[in-house]
Amino acid sequence: MDIVEYNRRAWDGLVERGNAWTIPVSHEFVAAARDGRWEIVLTPCRPVPRSWFPVLAGANTLCLAGSGGQQAPLLAAAGAAVTVLDNSPRQLAQDRLVAEREGLEIVTVQGDMRDLGAFQADSFDLVVHPCSNCFVPEVRGIWREVCRVLRPGGILMAGYVNPVVYVFDAAASEHGELIVRHTLPYSDQVNLTEEERRALAEAGGSPSTCPPSSPPGRGSSPRWARQPEDDCGTYTGSSLNGWPAGRGRLRSPGVCRKSTRASTSS
């Protein structure tokens, strides 16, 4: 299976069906962001602490695999110079829709989150990356590329799904039962039966691949888009690891050239 193409079709389909993570922010939220009142989420339920952000005015910011007309417009309205890279053309179109409606400048680029060749080294002050890293078979390429495009002193904010989610049978979890079924590392391609994979493909993604009560990729349901969960693509069970040694550890003044902020969903 071509996972990139599969997930592109799945997320394009989610836009068509009005999934919560594809609904653009309203004018009211953009206006509030321009007035300094804004928040974004990378993982369920908790907004990213404002203290994690650098000064956004003029900060070159990459929303990595984070389109959908939500995070990028708010950061742009708050003053950041925003570029969005995403696999889904329909999701990128949501960012352009808000940008045109609100008079915001947002650069949109279609691509694979593991390949940031469209950007020069040391291009960004901030990279904002939601839980979408679970949609690739190997996460180390993401961290290598982010490390390359971040400027010295730049910040990566990344969300990721707690790997323990994949231990449980997803169908049973939907009914409130926690049944241990899988080993880690998890992948739909390895851990599911052929029949389950076929059903997943026919559905264009399945709720059974989503962590319970949380659509992937954008954190919890935003205040502007209270909607039920929907099909969400195919998971590979990636986790946060593999950041190149010496260039992306937790901030320690005088030691690290580049900083990471990592948040995990529960």
C-alpha positions, 0 to 999 in steps of 0.5 A: 500500500502507498500510505502517502496516497492512501492518507491523502485520499482519506483526508480529502474525504474527511473534508468532503464529510465535514470532519471536525479537523477540516472545518475552518476557523470562523471570522470571530476566532481570527479577529480574536487572534489579531487582538492577541487572544488565541490558542491552538491544540496539538493533542487532545483537550489541552491548548499549547501553553502560551509560554512555549511560543516565541514572539510570533510577530514576524516569526517564520513558522511552519505548520507541518502536516497541520492544515485544515484552516485552523492552526495556520490562520490563527498563528498568521493572525497573531503575527507569524509568517506562516507556511503550511505543508500537508499531504492533503490538497483539500485540507490545504484549500481550507487554509487558503479559504481562510487566508483569502477571507481574512486577508492573511498571508499563508503559504501552502505547500503540498508534500510529505512531512518526511521530505522538506526539500522545498525549504532551505536549511535554517528557514524557520523559527518555529515548527508546529507539528500535531499528532499527524506523525502517526500517519507515516511508517518511520518518524526519524525522517521527520525529525531529521528534516525538521532539525535541518529547516529550524534555525539555531535557537528555533523551537519544534512543538510536536504532538504524538499519540501515546503508544499505549493506545495501540495495545488495545483492541480499537473496536472494543475500546469504542464500547468502553472495553479495554482489551489488550490485543496488540504488541508494540510497535503497532502498524495497521499493515502488520497488526490487523487481519487481512479482512480488517485491512480490507474493510479499512481500505473500503471505508477510506479510513476507519474509526477503529484506527483512531485513539478512543475519543480523539480524531487524529492530527489536530488534538481535541475538538476545537471550540469552533467545530464541535462534530462527531469523530469520523474516519481518519486514515491509517495509523502506523503507530509511530512515536517521538524518537530519533531526533538527531543527537545534539541538535534537538534536546529539551531547552537548556540555556547555553547547551542546545542549538535547537529546542523541542517541546513535545506533548503526548495525547492520553 
